[in-house]
């Protein structure tokens, strides 16, 4: 059961991390691209929001990708017995549940960091307005 749990968890975590990494690259809409390409006299709020959001998604996605890789490495280095060649249904269920819980926490943390980094970006705007006024 443990080997199946590790294999299924590693597969799901790798998929969830790939979704987060792709989300960080593809979340930019056409309107946001136009705002990023525009010139501003002072502070480009759209640029900061996009960069901080992408950074949050990519950071959490990278951590989950490393966790999936680590589980795959543990599975590969663990000596196999003859009983390990079968797939255990309980291991599949628990691996799926655990992976989706970890993935859900990852999406929550990514959204939290996106909001917090956006607040930092707004503080940077206030600081630059003070310095140049």
N, CA and C atoms as a LAMMPS dump frame, in Angstrom:
ITEM: TIMESTEP
0
ITEM: NUMBER OF ATOMS
399
ITEM: BOX BOUNDS ff ff ff
-5.0000000000000000e+02 5.0000000000000000e+02
-5.0000000000000000e+02 5.0000000000000000e+02
-5.0000000000000000e+02 5.0000000000000000e+02
ITEM: ATOMS id mol type element x y z
1 1 1 N 0.811 -1.19 0
2 1 2 C 0 0 0
3 1 3 C 0.857 1.259 0
4 2 1 N 1.955 1.247 0.732
5 2 2 C 2.787 2.445 0.845
6 2 3 C 3.435 2.79 -0.49
7 3 1 N 3.9 1.793 -1.206
8 3 2 C 4.536 2.069 -2.506
9 3 3 C 3.52 2.647 -3.489
10 4 1 N 2.316 2.104 -3.518
11 4 2 C 1.272 2.644 -4.385
12 4 3 C 0.911 4.067 -3.971
13 5 1 N 0.825 4.299 -2.668
14 5 2 C 0.558 5.638 -2.139
15 5 3 C 1.62 6.632 -2.625
16 6 1 N 2.877 6.247 -2.531
17 6 2 C 3.97 7.126 -2.958
18 6 3 C 3.9 7.383 -4.457
19 7 1 N 3.664 6.353 -5.239
20 7 2 C 3.606 6.517 -6.695
21 7 3 C 2.459 7.425 -7.12
22 8 1 N 1.291 7.199 -6.578
23 8 2 C 0.121 8.003 -6.949
24 8 3 C 0.288 9.442 -6.462
25 9 1 N 0.788 9.616 -5.24
26 9 2 C 1.011 10.964 -4.724
27 9 3 C 2.008 11.724 -5.591
28 10 1 N 3.08 11.063 -5.988
29 10 2 C 4.09 11.713 -6.831
30 10 3 C 3.502 12.119 -8.174
31 11 1 N 2.683 11.257 -8.768
32 11 2 C 2.065 11.589 -10.052
33 11 3 C 1.117 12.783 -9.941
34 12 1 N 0.253 12.774 -8.945
35 12 2 C -0.693 13.872 -8.791
36 12 3 C 0.019 15.171 -8.448
37 13 1 N 1.01 15.12 -7.564
38 13 2 C 1.727 16.343 -7.2
39 13 3 C 2.468 16.929 -8.392
40 14 1 N 3.018 16.067 -9.242
41 14 2 C 3.685 16.556 -10.443
42 14 3 C 2.686 17.234 -11.375
43 15 1 N 1.502 16.657 -11.526
44 15 2 C 0.48 17.264 -12.373
45 15 3 C -0.004 18.598 -11.795
46 16 1 N -0.255 18.645 -10.502
47 16 2 C -0.723 19.879 -9.866
48 16 3 C 0.341 20.969 -9.968
49 17 1 N 1.6 20.605 -9.776
50 17 2 C 2.67 21.601 -9.887
51 17 3 C 2.795 22.105 -11.323
52 18 1 N 2.601 21.223 -12.297
53 18 2 C 2.643 21.658 -13.696
54 18 3 C 1.507 22.64 -13.989
55 19 1 N 0.342 22.407 -13.412
56 19 2 C -0.78 23.326 -13.6
57 19 3 C -0.446 24.693 -13.015
58 20 1 N 0.147 24.716 -11.817
59 20 2 C 0.529 25.993 -11.215
60 20 3 C 1.596 26.708 -12.029
61 21 1 N 2.564 25.977 -12.537
62 21 2 C 3.62 26.603 -13.331
63 21 3 C 3.066 27.151 -14.646
64 22 1 N 2.162 26.417 -15.282
65 22 2 C 1.544 26.912 -16.515
66 22 3 C 0.64 28.102 -16.204
67 23 1 N -0.06 28.032 -15.083
68 23 2 C -0.926 29.142 -14.683
69 23 3 C -0.116 30.415 -14.495
70 24 1 N 1.079 30.293 -13.958
71 24 2 C 1.908 31.482 -13.757
72 24 3 C 2.318 32.103 -15.084
73 25 1 N 2.447 31.297 -16.119
74 25 2 C 2.861 31.825 -17.418
75 25 3 C 1.678 32.275 -18.271
76 26 1 N 0.533 31.626 -18.135
77 26 2 C -0.586 31.888 -19.031
78 26 3 C -1.704 32.727 -18.421
79 27 1 N -1.53 33.224 -17.236
80 27 2 C -2.608 33.97 -16.587
81 27 3 C -2.766 35.379 -17.132
82 28 1 N -1.844 35.818 -17.937
83 28 2 C -1.872 37.169 -18.484
84 28 3 C -2.882 37.266 -19.63
85 29 1 N -3.836 38.178 -19.52
86 29 2 C -4.845 38.384 -20.552
87 29 3 C -4.365 39.447 -21.532
88 30 1 N -5.083 39.576 -22.637
89 30 2 C -4.709 40.55 -23.666
90 30 3 C -4.717 41.979 -23.126
91 31 1 N -5.718 42.302 -22.314
92 31 2 C -5.793 43.645 -21.754
93 31 3 C -4.603 43.909 -20.826
94 32 1 N -4.225 42.894 -20.056
95 32 2 C -3.083 43.049 -19.163
96 32 3 C -1.79 43.206 -19.951
97 33 1 N -1.673 42.496 -21.071
98 33 2 C -0.479 42.649 -21.911
99 33 3 C -0.383 44.065 -22.457
100 34 1 N -1.523 44.616 -22.835
101 34 2 C -1.525 45.993 -23.337
102 34 3 C -1.116 46.969 -22.234
103 35 1 N -1.591 46.736 -21.016
104 35 2 C -1.209 47.609 -19.899
105 35 3 C 0.28 47.484 -19.597
106 36 1 N 0.806 46.253 -19.669
107 36 2 C 2.227 46.059 -19.408
108 36 3 C 3.095 46.721 -20.48
109 37 1 N 2.617 46.721 -21.702
110 37 2 C 3.391 47.296 -22.793
111 37 3 C 3.31 48.816 -22.82
112 38 1 N 2.323 49.387 -22.15
113 38 2 C 2.157 50.845 -22.147
114 38 3 C 3.205 51.5 -21.259
115 39 1 N 3.52 52.729 -21.595
116 39 2 C 4.458 53.489 -20.776
117 39 3 C 3.691 54.315 -19.756
118 40 1 N 4.292 54.525 -18.632
119 40 2 C 3.684 55.288 -17.55
120 40 3 C 4.691 56.307 -17.053
121 41 1 N 4.18 57.396 -16.541
122 41 2 C 5.064 58.399 -15.972
123 41 3 C 5.54 57.98 -14.592
124 42 1 N 4.711 57.277 -13.877
125 42 2 C 5.103 56.923 -12.516
126 42 3 C 5.143 55.415 -12.303
127 43 1 N 4.083 54.832 -11.885
128 43 2 C 4.069 53.459 -11.383
129 43 3 C 3.132 52.624 -12.228
130 44 1 N 3.59 51.473 -12.694
131 44 2 C 2.769 50.577 -13.491
132 44 3 C 2.198 49.502 -12.58
133 45 1 N 0.989 49.746 -12.098
134 45 2 C 0.349 48.825 -11.154
135 45 3 C 0.095 47.46 -11.793
136 46 1 N -0.291 47.434 -13.062
137 46 2 C -0.567 46.165 -13.748
138 46 3 C 0.685 45.3 -13.821
139 47 1 N 1.809 45.929 -14.029
140 47 2 C 3.069 45.189 -14.112
141 47 3 C 3.407 44.526 -12.785
142 48 1 N 3.261 45.266 -11.704
143 48 2 C 3.576 44.706 -10.384
144 48 3 C 2.626 43.576 -10.033
145 49 1 N 1.336 43.756 -10.303
146 49 2 C 0.359 42.708 -9.981
147 49 3 C 0.631 41.439 -10.783
148 50 1 N 0.979 41.601 -12.059
149 50 2 C 1.245 40.428 -12.889
150 50 3 C 2.515 39.713 -12.446
151 51 1 N 3.557 40.462 -12.197
152 51 2 C 4.827 39.842 -11.813
153 51 3 C 4.724 39.166 -10.453
154 52 1 N 4.051 39.81 -9.498
155 52 2 C 3.919 39.189 -8.178
156 52 3 C 3.023 37.96 -8.225
157 53 1 N 1.95 38.004 -9.037
158 53 2 C 1.083 36.83 -9.17
159 53 3 C 1.804 35.663 -9.812
160 54 1 N 2.572 35.949 -10.853
161 54 2 C 3.346 34.891 -11.514
162 54 3 C 4.4 34.319 -10.58
163 55 1 N 5.016 35.189 -9.805
164 55 2 C 6.04 34.719 -8.868
165 55 3 C 5.447 33.8 -7.804
166 56 1 N 4.282 34.149 -7.288
167 56 2 C 3.642 33.318 -6.268
168 56 3 C 3.279 31.945 -6.83
169 57 1 N 2.666 31.924 -8.014
170 57 2 C 2.295 30.643 -8.627
171 57 3 C 3.517 29.798 -8.948
172 58 1 N 4.555 30.426 -9.484
173 58 2 C 5.761 29.682 -9.856
174 58 3 C 6.493 29.144 -8.624
175 59 1 N 6.509 29.91 -7.547
176 59 2 C 7.193 29.455 -6.33
177 59 3 C 6.492 28.235 -5.743
178 60 1 N 5.182 28.309 -5.595
179 60 2 C 4.439 27.177 -5.032
180 60 3 C 4.498 25.984 -5.983
181 61 1 N 4.377 26.23 -7.282
182 61 2 C 4.484 25.153 -8.259
183 61 3 C 5.844 24.468 -8.217
184 62 1 N 6.894 25.246 -8.03
185 62 2 C 8.246 24.664 -7.95
186 62 3 C 8.416 23.811 -6.704
187 63 1 N 7.864 24.27 -5.59
188 63 2 C 7.95 23.483 -4.348
189 63 3 C 7.206 22.161 -4.51
190 64 1 N 6.007 22.206 -5.106
191 64 2 C 5.243 20.971 -5.312
192 64 3 C 5.93 20.05 -6.318
193 65 1 N 6.558 20.631 -7.337
194 65 2 C 7.295 19.826 -8.304
195 65 3 C 8.474 19.117 -7.631
196 66 1 N 9.179 19.825 -6.76
197 66 2 C 10.287 19.203 -6.038
198 66 3 C 9.779 18.105 -5.11
199 67 1 N 8.638 18.325 -4.467
200 67 2 C 8.064 17.299 -3.591
201 67 3 C 7.679 16.059 -4.389
202 68 1 N 7.086 16.254 -5.569
203 68 2 C 6.761 15.118 -6.43
204 68 3 C 8.006 14.372 -6.882
205 69 1 N 9.053 15.119 -7.233
206 69 2 C 10.319 14.488 -7.611
207 69 3 C 10.912 13.704 -6.445
208 70 1 N 10.857 14.281 -5.253
209 70 2 C 11.398 13.608 -4.074
210 70 3 C 10.651 12.298 -3.81
211 71 1 N 9.342 12.307 -3.948
212 71 2 C 8.572 11.073 -3.764
213 71 3 C 8.93 10.031 -4.826
214 72 1 N 9.118 10.465 -6.063
215 72 2 C 9.517 9.524 -7.108
216 72 3 C 10.908 8.954 -6.837
217 73 1 N 11.8 9.775 -6.314
218 73 2 C 13.142 9.299 -5.999
219 73 3 C 13.108 8.303 -4.842
220 74 1 N 12.299 8.577 -3.833
221 74 2 C 12.15 7.636 -2.712
222 74 3 C 11.615 6.308 -3.227
223 75 1 N 10.625 6.366 -4.097
224 75 2 C 10.051 5.149 -4.661
225 75 3 C 11.091 4.367 -5.466
226 76 1 N 11.924 5.076 -6.221
227 76 2 C 12.932 4.4 -7.046
228 76 3 C 14.046 3.774 -6.209
229 77 1 N 14.421 4.432 -5.132
230 77 2 C 15.534 3.934 -4.321
231 77 3 C 15.108 2.889 -3.293
232 78 1 N 13.83 2.768 -3.049
233 78 2 C 13.318 1.796 -2.091
234 78 3 C 13.379 0.406 -2.724
235 79 1 N 14.032 -0.566 -2.07
236 79 2 C 14.126 -1.919 -2.654
237 79 3 C 12.741 -2.533 -2.85
238 80 1 N 12.542 -3.12 -4.024
239 80 2 C 11.245 -3.71 -4.347
240 80 3 C 11.18 -5.167 -3.905
241 81 1 N 9.991 -5.56 -3.452
242 81 2 C 9.708 -6.952 -3.153
243 81 3 C 8.72 -7.459 -4.188
244 82 1 N 8.469 -8.708 -4.193
245 82 2 C 7.539 -9.272 -5.172
246 82 3 C 6.119 -8.75 -4.954
247 83 1 N 5.776 -8.425 -3.709
248 83 2 C 4.438 -7.904 -3.404
249 83 3 C 4.235 -6.475 -3.915
250 84 1 N 5.333 -5.776 -4.206
251 84 2 C 5.231 -4.375 -4.623
252 84 3 C 4.829 -4.196 -6.078
253 85 1 N 4.731 -5.254 -6.841
254 85 2 C 4.379 -5.124 -8.248
255 85 3 C 2.881 -4.923 -8.467
256 86 1 N 2.075 -5.208 -7.464
257 86 2 C 0.636 -5.003 -7.584
258 86 3 C 0.251 -3.578 -7.229
259 87 1 N -0.952 -3.181 -7.624
260 87 2 C -1.472 -1.861 -7.288
261 87 3 C -2.533 -2.043 -6.214
262 88 1 N -2.349 -1.342 -5.113
263 88 2 C -3.277 -1.445 -3.995
264 88 3 C -4.32 -0.338 -4.1
265 89 1 N -5.581 -0.697 -4.038
266 89 2 C -6.677 0.257 -4.195
267 89 3 C -6.668 1.299 -3.064
268 90 1 N -6.383 0.863 -1.852
269 90 2 C -6.319 1.808 -0.732
270 90 3 C -5.202 2.822 -0.933
271 91 1 N -4.07 2.381 -1.446
272 91 2 C -2.967 3.292 -1.72
273 91 3 C -3.324 4.329 -2.77
274 92 1 N -4.075 3.912 -3.794
275 92 2 C -4.512 4.85 -4.837
276 92 3 C -5.455 5.888 -4.239
277 93 1 N -6.407 5.439 -3.432
278 93 2 C -7.386 6.361 -2.844
279 93 3 C -6.703 7.339 -1.898
280 94 1 N -5.875 6.825 -0.986
281 94 2 C -5.205 7.703 -0.019
282 94 3 C -4.181 8.615 -0.693
283 95 1 N -3.504 8.115 -1.697
284 95 2 C -2.56 8.955 -2.431
285 95 3 C -3.256 10.09 -3.152
286 96 1 N -4.414 9.796 -3.75
287 96 2 C -5.186 10.824 -4.445
288 96 3 C -5.719 11.863 -3.471
289 97 1 N -6.289 11.405 -2.37
290 97 2 C -6.826 12.327 -1.364
291 97 3 C -5.725 13.214 -0.806
292 98 1 N -4.609 12.626 -0.432
293 98 2 C -3.501 13.389 0.135
294 98 3 C -2.951 14.399 -0.863
295 99 1 N -2.807 13.988 -2.112
296 99 2 C -2.275 14.893 -3.132
297 99 3 C -3.199 16.068 -3.379
298 100 1 N -4.507 15.807 -3.42
299 100 2 C -5.438 16.91 -3.634
300 100 3 C -5.499 17.842 -2.435
301 101 1 N -5.315 17.308 -1.235
302 101 2 C -5.232 18.182 -0.062
303 101 3 C -3.989 19.061 -0.139
304 102 1 N -2.85 18.463 -0.471
305 102 2 C -1.614 19.239 -0.594
306 102 3 C -1.73 20.237 -1.74
307 103 1 N -2.323 19.83 -2.864
308 103 2 C -2.527 20.743 -3.991
309 103 3 C -3.464 21.882 -3.645
310 104 1 N -4.532 21.59 -2.916
311 104 2 C -5.45 22.643 -2.481
312 104 3 C -4.774 23.64 -1.564
313 105 1 N -3.959 23.124 -0.653
314 105 2 C -3.185 24.021 0.213
315 105 3 C -2.225 24.855 -0.624
316 106 1 N -1.629 24.24 -1.646
317 106 2 C -0.721 24.972 -2.53
318 106 3 C -1.424 26.096 -3.272
319 107 1 N -2.639 25.835 -3.804
320 107 2 C -3.401 26.892 -4.483
321 107 3 C -3.784 27.998 -3.503
322 108 1 N -4.16 27.619 -2.269
323 108 2 C -4.508 28.611 -1.252
324 108 3 C -3.295 29.476 -0.914
325 109 1 N -2.149 28.849 -0.711
326 109 2 C -0.926 29.595 -0.387
327 109 3 C -0.534 30.506 -1.543
328 110 1 N -0.676 30.024 -2.769
329 110 2 C -0.351 30.837 -3.938
330 110 3 C -1.238 32.077 -4.009
331 111 1 N -2.537 31.902 -3.803
332 111 2 C -3.448 33.055 -3.817
333 111 3 C -3.164 34.008 -2.675
334 112 1 N -2.829 33.474 -1.499
335 112 2 C -2.488 34.313 -0.35
336 112 3 C -1.238 35.143 -0.639
337 113 1 N -0.201 34.49 -1.18
338 113 2 C 1.021 35.221 -1.497
339 113 3 C 0.786 36.25 -2.597
340 114 1 N -0.085 35.936 -3.551
341 114 2 C -0.392 36.896 -4.609
342 114 3 C -0.997 38.163 -4.01
343 115 1 N -1.922 37.996 -3.069
344 115 2 C -2.548 39.158 -2.429
345 115 3 C -1.539 39.928 -1.584
346 116 1 N -0.723 39.212 -0.822
347 116 2 C 0.257 39.882 0.037
348 116 3 C 1.315 40.609 -0.785
349 117 1 N 1.79 39.981 -1.858
350 117 2 C 2.781 40.644 -2.704
351 117 3 C 2.157 41.821 -3.443
352 118 1 N 0.871 41.737 -3.763
353 118 2 C 0.179 42.876 -4.362
354 118 3 C 0.11 44.053 -3.401
355 119 1 N -0.102 43.769 -2.102
356 119 2 C -0.099 44.831 -1.101
357 119 3 C 1.27 45.484 -1.007
358 120 1 N 2.319 44.665 -1.095
359 120 2 C 3.677 45.216 -1.08
360 120 3 C 3.885 46.101 -2.299
361 121 1 N 3.356 45.674 -3.456
362 121 2 C 3.462 46.487 -4.668
363 121 3 C 2.753 47.827 -4.509
364 122 1 N 1.586 47.832 -3.853
365 122 2 C 0.886 49.092 -3.622
366 122 3 C 1.669 49.988 -2.665
367 123 1 N 2.347 49.391 -1.676
368 123 2 C 3.188 50.184 -0.776
369 123 3 C 4.371 50.768 -1.528
370 124 1 N 4.898 50.012 -2.495
371 124 2 C 5.991 50.541 -3.312
372 124 3 C 5.522 51.746 -4.113
373 125 1 N 4.281 51.7 -4.582
374 125 2 C 3.736 52.825 -5.333
375 125 3 C 3.681 54.06 -4.451
376 126 1 N 3.217 53.895 -3.234
377 126 2 C 3.134 55.017 -2.303
378 126 3 C 4.536 55.553 -2.01
379 127 1 N 5.5 54.635 -1.832
380 127 2 C 6.877 55.075 -1.544
381 127 3 C 7.465 55.833 -2.722
382 128 1 N 7.223 55.379 -3.952
383 128 2 C 7.768 56.089 -5.104
384 128 3 C 7.086 57.431 -5.301
385 129 1 N 5.803 57.518 -4.993
386 129 2 C 5.123 58.802 -5.1
387 129 3 C 5.683 59.803 -4.103
388 130 1 N 6.031 59.344 -2.912
389 130 2 C 6.617 60.236 -1.912
390 130 3 C 8.01 60.702 -2.317
391 131 1 N 8.79 59.786 -2.888
392 131 2 C 10.159 60.132 -3.236
393 131 3 C 10.24 61.114 -4.404
394 132 1 N 9.308 61.007 -5.348
395 132 2 C 9.384 61.835 -6.537
396 132 3 C 8.503 63.073 -6.466
397 133 1 N 7.773 63.236 -5.392
398 133 2 C 6.893 64.409 -5.274
399 133 3 C 7.631 65.577 -4.68
